[in-house]
Amino acid sequence: MAPIARVAANEFPAVSRGRTEAGARRVMWAFSIAAVLALACQLALLVWARNAFSGPESVVTGQAQTLARDGTLYTDLNRYPYTVSAYTPLFYLLEAGLSKTGLSVLLAGRLLSFAALLGIVFFSRRIVLLYTSDGYCAWLAALLVASTSLLENWGTIGQVDTLAVFWSIAAFYAFSRRVFVAAGIFAALAFFTKQTMLAAPAAIFILLWLERPKIALRFGAILAAFVAAIALLIDFSTGGRFLADTVRANMNPFALEKLKQHAMVLIGAGQMLLIVAVGANRGWRAGRPLFIYLGFAAAIFALTAAKIGSDTNYQIEFTVLLILCACVTLHALDFFPLTFAGSKKWITLLQIPLAVHLVLNLRMTKNLLLERIGVEQAFRAEIAALRPYVDSGRLLSADYNASIRLRGAMEVEPLIYGLLVRSGVVHPEPLRRDLAAQKFSTILLFEDVDHPAAADAETSTFPPAQIEEIRKHYKLVARIESPYPSGVFVYKPR
């Protein structure tokens, strides 16, 4: 690889190379400033917005709020509240703890995710610098991660994903520095933030096995024993509810149409796929550990992407690793030396996918910001319109955000509840009886029960027998405009 850069550098005068390099630096600085401004706008928006950016954000916020207030987290699947704390406890604990400083629980969760996003940017630069000793490629890695719309989106939502990926990236960085104890600690933290964060420890184990099998076995055994012991301790202390919530209730069915949604990864990160593909041989030799980690991240993504309830947050770890592998590949191809030398080799054409990625993702981030502002204003109007209808009695709501804004918690989480009823895990009779007895003073739905419409597998609604009880014993009193296409239908007892 060195001879390529040396020959290319001799093709042009040093003055010309200097001007090209200075021009490239100016372009990278311009995009870096744009990425920082985008992050600053996202930070301002997450502080300003009082309503959820996603449905699961409301669920996680409600559960952390209950933890902060009552000290409880994992609940019995067959008792009120019919909600599932679907993740391992660390994010909930940090969110609840941070709220004790005076922040709202929603804002605490968002700040945790934003801090984790900045941490991912930091470690992305450090990892590429470690594997390449190339300051430009390391800078590019940080820039690409910071500007990717997918990461800016989930890095400002109070959900577990960004923090979990941060711990995993930190674990891999520690392993790459041969600090195995820190790698194990970070891997455990990742697991206890989100239980599917297995790609990093799996990659670390395989890489250690290829070099030093005894150390690999020791690392794997200690990590597995520690994680199992803590998990069993939590499960014992919660009366078996921890594993019921995080394992049994998480076995959602699969739907092939979910794969269409995840095809969006080709829009936001397809350019990185192209770079990795065209330079795979050299990239593999330069950064084999990163490519192995990418392979495990891709496998986890492929195995979970079709799960009902999944969203683009399932792509975060895969996308970050794709960017890191692309930057290592560019280094292996001598992209920056050839570009600075003004070479005509095909490698310099990789400026095109890089530019497309940056421009496209920054534009997507701008659209995301504008969309969130509009949705927040619509939510504020919706909540203001709903308040007169929601008294101090029990509230049953298909609108997660309204449940948290108006009650601070939810009695039933319709989507997961419906899946668990259909799978036989949860018995539907207690809720049906309460509906028949008109024990809820207000019900909020996304549908007119007298004129039902076809619903997909992810519609937030209740099982048919319970919808029938609502039709019999409740009357429609209002339809409130909201960000949801159908609006919110308000029902009161007849």
Secondary structure as the mmCIF struct_conf table of DSSP 4:
data_model
#
loop_
_struct_conf.conf_type_id
_struct_conf.id
_struct_conf.beg_label_comp_id
_struct_conf.beg_label_asym_id
_struct_conf.beg_label_seq_id
_struct_conf.end_label_comp_id
_struct_conf.end_label_asym_id
_struct_conf.end_label_seq_id
HELX_RH_AL_P HELX_RH_AL_P1 ALA A 2 ASN A 10
TURN_TY1_P TURN_TY1_P1 GLU A 11 GLU A 11
BEND BEND1 PHE A 12 PHE A 12
HELX_RH_AL_P HELX_RH_AL_P2 ALA A 14 TRP A 48
BEND BEND2 ASN A 51 ASN A 51
BEND BEND3 PHE A 53 SER A 54
HELX_RH_AL_P HELX_RH_AL_P3 GLY A 55 ASP A 70
BEND BEND4 GLY A 71 GLY A 71
TURN_TY1_P TURN_TY1_P2 LEU A 77 ASN A 78
BEND BEND5 ARG A 79 PRO A 81
STRN STRN1 TYR A 82 TYR A 82
BEND BEND6 TYR A 87 TYR A 87
BEND BEND7 PRO A 89 PRO A 89
HELX_RH_AL_P HELX_RH_AL_P4 LEU A 90 SER A 99
TURN_TY1_P TURN_TY1_P3 LYS A 100 GLY A 102
HELX_RH_AL_P HELX_RH_AL_P5 VAL A 105 THR A 132
HELX_RH_AL_P HELX_RH_AL_P6 GLY A 135 SER A 147
HELX_RH_AL_P HELX_RH_AL_P7 SER A 149 TRP A 154
TURN_TY1_P TURN_TY1_P4 GLY A 155 THR A 156
BEND BEND8 ILE A 157 VAL A 160
HELX_RH_AL_P HELX_RH_AL_P8 ASP A 161 SER A 176
TURN_TY1_P TURN_TY1_P5 ARG A 177 ARG A 178
HELX_RH_AL_P HELX_RH_AL_P9 PHE A 180 PHE A 191
TURN_TY1_P TURN_TY1_P6 PHE A 192 THR A 193
TURN_TY1_P TURN_TY1_P7 GLN A 195 THR A 196
HELX_RH_AL_P HELX_RH_AL_P10 ALA A 199 GLU A 211
HELX_RH_AL_P HELX_RH_AL_P11 PRO A 213 SER A 237
TURN_TY1_P TURN_TY1_P8 THR A 238 GLY A 240
HELX_RH_AL_P HELX_RH_AL_P12 ARG A 241 THR A 246
TURN_TY1_P TURN_TY1_P9 VAL A 247 VAL A 247
HELX_RH_3T_P HELX_RH_3T_P1 ARG A 248 ASN A 250
STRN STRN2 PHE A 254 PHE A 254
TURN_TY1_P TURN_TY1_P10 LEU A 256 GLU A 257
HELX_RH_AL_P HELX_RH_AL_P13 LYS A 258 HIS A 262
TURN_TY1_P TURN_TY1_P11 ALA A 263 MET A 264
HELX_RH_AL_P HELX_RH_AL_P14 VAL A 265 GLY A 268
BEND BEND9 ALA A 269 ALA A 269
HELX_RH_AL_P HELX_RH_AL_P15 GLY A 270 VAL A 278
TURN_TY1_P TURN_TY1_P12 GLY A 279 GLY A 279
HELX_RH_AL_P HELX_RH_AL_P16 ALA A 280 ALA A 286
HELX_RH_AL_P HELX_RH_AL_P17 ARG A 288 THR A 304
TURN_TY1_P TURN_TY1_P13 ALA A 305 ALA A 306
STRN STRN3 LYS A 307 LYS A 307
TURN_TY1_P TURN_TY1_P14 ILE A 308 GLY A 309
HELX_RH_3T_P HELX_RH_3T_P2 THR A 312 GLN A 315
HELX_RH_AL_P HELX_RH_AL_P18 ILE A 316 ALA A 332
TURN_TY1_P TURN_TY1_P15 LEU A 333 ASP A 334
HELX_RH_AL_P HELX_RH_AL_P19 PHE A 335 PHE A 340
TURN_TY1_P TURN_TY1_P16 ALA A 341 GLY A 342
BEND BEND10 LYS A 345 LYS A 345
HELX_RH_3T_P HELX_RH_3T_P3 TRP A 346 LEU A 350
HELX_RH_AL_P HELX_RH_AL_P20 GLN A 351 LEU A 386
HELX_RH_3T_P HELX_RH_3T_P4 ARG A 387 TYR A 389
BEND BEND11 SER A 392 GLY A 393
STRN STRN4 LEU A 395 SER A 397
BEND BEND12 ALA A 398 ALA A 398
HELX_RH_AL_P HELX_RH_AL_P21 TYR A 400 ARG A 407
BEND BEND13 GLY A 408 ALA A 409
BEND BEND14 GLU A 411 GLU A 411
STRN STRN5 VAL A 412 VAL A 412
HELX_RH_AL_P HELX_RH_AL_P22 PRO A 414 ARG A 422
TURN_TY1_P TURN_TY1_P17 SER A 423 GLY A 424
BEND BEND15 VAL A 425 VAL A 426
BEND BEND16 PRO A 428 PRO A 428
HELX_RH_AL_P HELX_RH_AL_P23 GLU A 429 ALA A 436
TURN_TY1_P TURN_TY1_P18 ALA A 437 GLN A 438
BEND BEND17 SER A 441 SER A 441
STRN STRN6 THR A 442 LEU A 445
BEND BEND18 PHE A 446 GLU A 447
TURN_TY1_P TURN_TY1_P19 VAL A 449 ASP A 450
BEND BEND19 HIS A 451 HIS A 451
TURN_TY1_P TURN_TY1_P20 ALA A 457 GLU A 458
HELX_RH_AL_P HELX_RH_AL_P24 PRO A 464 HIS A 473
STRN STRN7 TYR A 474 ILE A 480
BEND BEND20 PRO A 483 TYR A 484
TURN_TY1_P TURN_TY1_P21 PRO A 485 SER A 486
STRN STRN8 VAL A 488 PRO A 493
#
